[in-house]
């Protein structure tokens, strides 16, 4: 994959480059999964039981604006309130192995958030998200 990107003169994103783009005024969108941001959606699994559904969406980070979670389907969105803290969660992602799960602690409560990780074990997107959320307080 890296060879194809180099042949097309496309540079791979880095956390430093993303943070520099953000500082220059560019809004960032980080793809992720959540069960709890914007309210829990329950799905029936039979015999009267319901479970919280994992929803795909993105976290929009823009300078001067509060971070906003938008669902990919369904039109749900939620504006997050400062202060923010991102903590690794004990639970792993079952169906999305290339994502790492975190607890997003906000002024309004604690939510789950899963963001893409790199194959080498470190998460690039969580580096950017954590750094930018700390800038809000």
N, C-alpha and C positions, 0 to 999 in steps of 0.2 A: 504494500500500500504506500509506504513512504517513497518508494522509487517512482511510482506513478505520479504522486504529488509533485516530486522534484521535476519530472519530465514536463509537467504542465505548468511549471513555475509557480506552484501554489505552496506557500509556506504553512507548515503545521502551526496551529495555535499554541501559545505558551501562556502560563499564568501571568508572567511579567507583561507580555504584550496585551493581554486582556485588561489588566489593571491600568496600563498606560492608555489604552483606548477609552476606558471608563473615565479616567482623569481628563481626557481631551473632550469629554462631553458625549461620548457614544453610549447609548443604552445597551445593556447586555441581557440576553435571554439564556437561562440555563434550564435545559430539559431535565425533568425529574418525575418522581412518583410521590404520591402522598395518600394517606387514608383520612387524615384529619383536618388539613388546612381547608377552610371554607365550609366546614361541616362534614360530618360523616355520611356516606351513602351506604345504606344497607341493602344487601342482596339476599333473597331467599335461597336457602340451600336444601329445602325439603323438611318435612315433619315439623313445620312451624318455626324452624331455626333460621336466624339471619346472621350474616357476618358483614363486617365492614369491607367495602370493595376498594381495591388499590386503583387510584386514578392517575392517569398520565396527564402532564401539563408542563408549564414552565414558570420559572420565577423571573420576573422582569425587574432588573436593577438599573435605575437611572439616577444620575446626580440631581439632587434637589427634590426628588420625589420619594415617597415611601415605597418600599419593595411591595410588589403585587404578585400574587399567585393566580394564574389563569389555567383552568382545566382545558385539556385539548378537545374534549367533547362536553356538551351539556351547558356551556356558557357560564359556569360558575367562576367567580373570581373573589379574591379576598385581599384586602390591603393589610399588611402586617405592621404592627406597632413596635417602636423601639422601646427599650433597649433589646439587643439581640445577642444570643450566644449559640454556638453550634457545638454539640457534643456527640461523639460517636455513640451509636446505640448498640446494645448487646445483641439484639436480634439481627440476623442476616436477611438479605433479600432472597426469597426462595426461587422465584421465577425469572429474576433478572440478575444474573451473576456478575454482569459488568457494572452494577450499580452498588454503591455503599449507602447504608442507612444511617441517618443522623437524627438527633433530637434537636429541633429548632426551638429554642427558648426565647419567647418574645414578651413584650409588656402585657399582652392579652392572654398568654398561656403557653403551653408546650405542645408542639406539633411534631409529627414524623415527616421526614423529608429524605428521599433517596436521590442521589446525584451520581452521574457517571464517574467511574474510576478508570484509571489506566490499567493496562495488563501487567505492568511491573509492580503493582501492589500499592502505589501511592495514588492519591486522587488529585487530579489537576483542577477539576471544577470546584471541588470543595475548598481548595486553596484560595481560589478567586472569590467564591461566595463568602467564606469565612472572613477574608480580609475586607471585603466591601461592606459586609454587615457590621463589622466592628467600627467602620467609619461613621455609621449612623448613631453610634452610642451604645 
